[in-house]
Amino acid sequence: MNPEEFIKSYERALGTQDWKIIEPLIFENVSVTFSNGEVHIGKENVQKAFEKNFSIIKNEKYTIENIKWLVKDKKYAVYLFEFNWTGIIDGESRSGNGIGTSVLIKESARWKLLTEHLGRKTS
């Protein structure tokens, strides 16, 4: 798997809303910052945060697009992206979008998410 394939795998895994499918793509010392400013450090904390979102947002569709690579090396990669999501919250259709920065690290020949920072679009 290369970094581009990782992104597609990560996007598909998030779409399942199943941590067991997402977990192999996550580095043990991961850090994720949500667009509301919440910071989650460590795989266990990230799992709790993701599963909380999955319980709130039903039938979520999450897409990653407009990827801009800052660096791709043999052991790490950094990219910027835009994201969009739709889903059902409290029986109502909702959606959102934003921008993100992610860092991937290669561990045991597999790419994993080291950090992800999601933010709101300003325009």
C-alpha positions in Angstrom: 0.0 0.0 0.0 1.3 3.5 -0.8 0.1 6.7 0.8 -2.5 7.4 -1.9 -4.0 3.9 -1.3 -3.9 4.5 2.5 -6.2 7.6 2.0 -8.7 5.5 0.1 -8.6 2.7 2.6 -9.0 5.2 5.5 -12.0 6.8 3.8 -13.6 3.4 3.2 -12.9 2.3 6.8 -14.4 5.5 8.3 -17.5 4.8 6.1 -18.1 1.5 7.9 -18.3 3.2 11.3 -16.6 0.1 12.7 -13.5 0.6 14.8 -12.3 -2.9 14.2 -11.8 -1.9 10.5 -10.3 1.5 11.2 -7.9 0.4 14.0 -5.3 -1.3 11.8 -4.8 2.0 10.0 -4.1 3.9 13.2 -0.7 4.4 14.9 -0.5 3.6 18.6 0.5 7.2 19.6 -2.0 8.8 17.2 -3.2 12.4 17.8 -6.5 13.6 16.3 -7.9 17.1 16.5 -11.5 17.5 15.5 -12.8 20.7 13.9 -14.5 21.7 17.2 -11.1 21.8 18.8 -11.2 18.6 20.8 -7.8 16.9 20.9 -7.6 13.1 21.3 -4.1 11.5 22.0 -3.4 7.8 21.9 -5.3 5.0 20.1 -7.6 4.3 23.0 -8.8 7.9 23.3 -9.1 8.2 19.5 -11.2 5.1 19.5 -13.6 6.5 22.2 -13.9 9.8 20.2 -14.6 8.0 16.9 -17.1 5.6 18.5 -18.9 8.6 20.2 -19.2 10.3 16.8 -20.5 7.0 15.2 -23.2 6.8 17.9 -24.3 10.3 17.2 -24.1 10.4 13.4 -25.9 7.6 11.7 -25.3 6.5 8.1 -22.4 8.9 7.8 -20.7 9.3 4.5 -17.2 10.9 4.7 -15.1 11.9 1.8 -11.6 13.2 1.4 -10.7 15.2 -1.6 -8.5 17.9 -3.1 -5.4 16.3 -1.6 -2.2 18.3 -1.7 1.0 16.4 -0.8 3.6 18.3 1.1 6.1 15.5 1.4 6.2 11.7 0.6 9.2 9.9 1.9 9.9 6.2 2.5 8.8 6.4 6.1 6.4 9.3 6.4 4.0 11.4 4.3 2.2 14.7 4.9 -0.8 16.0 3.1 -3.5 18.6 3.1 -7.1 17.9 2.2 -10.7 18.9 2.2 -13.4 16.7 3.8 -17.2 16.5 3.5 -19.6 14.5 5.6 -23.3 13.8 5.6 -25.4 11.8 8.0 -28.4 11.6 10.2 -28.4 13.3 13.7 -31.5 13.0 15.8 -33.5 11.9 12.8 -32.5 14.9 10.7 -30.1 15.0 7.7 -27.0 17.0 8.5 -23.7 17.8 6.7 -20.5 19.5 7.2 -17.1 20.1 5.7 -13.7 21.4 6.4 -10.0 21.2 5.8 -7.4 18.9 7.3 -3.7 18.1 7.6 -2.6 14.5 8.1 0.8 12.8 8.8 1.3 9.2 7.9 4.0 7.0 9.2 5.2 3.7 7.8 5.3 1.0 10.5 6.2 -2.7 9.7 5.7 -2.0 6.0 2.2 -0.5 6.6 1.1 3.1 6.4 -0.7 4.4 9.5 -2.2 7.6 10.6 0.1 9.4 13.0 -1.8 12.7 13.3 -4.9 14.3 11.8 -5.9 17.9 12.4 -9.4 18.9 11.1 -10.5 22.5 10.9 -13.3 24.6 9.5 -13.2 26.3 6.2 -12.9 30.0 6.5 -14.6 30.8 3.1 
